[in-house]
Amino acid sequence: MLQPEEFREQTAARLLAGIERASRMRAFVGLDGFVDEIIHVVDKRDNAEKFHRLPTITKLAERLAAAAGKSTNIELVNQRTKLGGNGPSWPTPWPGWASR
C-alpha cells in the first residue's frame, strides 16, 4: 500500500504525463471525486505500534461528551488512503475504460 505522500506524487506525475494526450481530445469529461482516508480512533495505546481502537461512533461520541469543557486528546490513525466518490470509483473495475 502506498503512503499518502507517495500516492499524491504518483497521481501528480500521471496527470502531468497525460497533458499532451488530453489536449488532443475533442471532448474531455471530468468527474468529481475525493480522497478517502480510512481511520481508526485510538481508545488505548499499548506502545508505539499497538493500540486498541474505539469500536463504534457511539463510543467516540461518549468520549467527546466526557471531554466537554476540558482539555483532551483524540488520536486518529490512518489505516488506508484510497480513491473516493462514485464518479472516480465507477470505472475502476474496467481498466482502460477512461482512456478511450
HELIX and SHEET records of a PDB file:
HELIX    1   1 PRO A    4  ALA A   17  1                                  14    
HELIX    2   2 ILE A   19  SER A   23  1                                   5    
HELIX    3   3 ILE A   57  ALA A   66  1                                  10    
HELIX    4   4 ASN A   86  SER A   89  1                                   4    
HELIX    5   5 TRP A   97  SER A   99  5                                   3    
SHEET    1   A 3 PHE A  51  ARG A  53  0                                        
SHEET    2   A 3 PHE A  34  ARG A  45 -1                                        
SHEET    3   A 3 LEU A  76  GLY A  84 -1                                        
END                                                                             
